[in-house]
Amino acid sequence: MKRFPMFVMLLVAASLVLAACGPAATPAATATPIPPQPTSPPEPMLQDIVGTAVADGRFTTLVAAVEAAGLVETLKGAGPFTVFAPTDEAFAALPAGTLDELLKPENKQKLTDILLYHVVPGKVMASDVASLTSAATALGKDVAIKSEMGSVYVNDARVIITDIEASNGVIHVIDAVILPPADEAAMDEKGTIVDIAIEDGRFTTLVAAVQAAGLVDTLSGEGPFTVFAPTDDAFAALPAGTVENLLLPGNKQQLTDILLYHVVSGKVMAADVTSLTSAPTVLGKDITIKVADGKVFLNDTVQVIITDIEASNGVIHVIDAVLLPPQ
């Protein structure tokens, strides 16, 4: 009976020895952390057409015009709109004084009409524009569209950049301001020098002087003439009482001489003026011309401040003082 317990003890001891000699337990595998994967930055939020134009920087004049016309909220609306947007250079290429006139409060409707003529309801991408021959604008008048030599034209303006997308439409950039048919016809049918001076509004004293001197018919004639036109402020800068005295009937010849000293025969554009050192006036006495710091001066001190206002019978350059003939 004593052998059985001894056998059990030997069996247990053998089991412990075998366990000790067995392979070491493999530690449990641990999960390797996965580094976070880089994510693409979120797509930038598109701005509306006005915000896009402001941010771009090439449309400061267009934005100013949209503000003056009261169209900001319209072009920020749901749309969608397609805008043919003239650059600042396109506006600068308009005849001298045109933009200043359009930005005046009394010309708000005319400015609004011109701007709406650049807007087409709906989002028309470049691939669609190229297949059109015309498009109805928000003004209710069509623009003509044509493809020529690989370029697309809206009326006579060339599309130079396409598909600038906005949240409420798309902008296509054009290299000229397009005018509704009536305005374009008016631009083509230029008035005479006298007509333009009257319509401009900055030359009321000059017009009164031309009338008093009996020169209306002359300056409305065939010409061509180049007129260096003093503004009302230029006449107002003369000594007190000077203009009133010149307008008296007894001083008609003196007034006529002064006015003719502002007129040069022929149509002399600004590009030609800058290459001259003098020019003979209709009075028969020369004015001197010089360029300094990029500015043009007549008789050393009178500055040409606006150039190339074209008329049917010549051109007007605006000056900041009255020219007086040498005695």
Beta strands, then each sheet from edge to edge (+ up, - down):
strand 1: 81-86
strand 2: 119-121
strand 3: 134-136
strand 4: 142-148
strand 5: 151-154
strand 6: 157-166
strand 7: 169-174
strand 8: 225-230
strand 9: 263-265
strand 10: 278-280
strand 11: 286-292
strand 12: 295-298
strand 13: 302-311
strand 14: 314-319
sheet 1: 2+ 1- 7- 6+ 5- 4+ 3-
sheet 2: 9+ 8- 14- 13+ 12- 11+ 10-
end
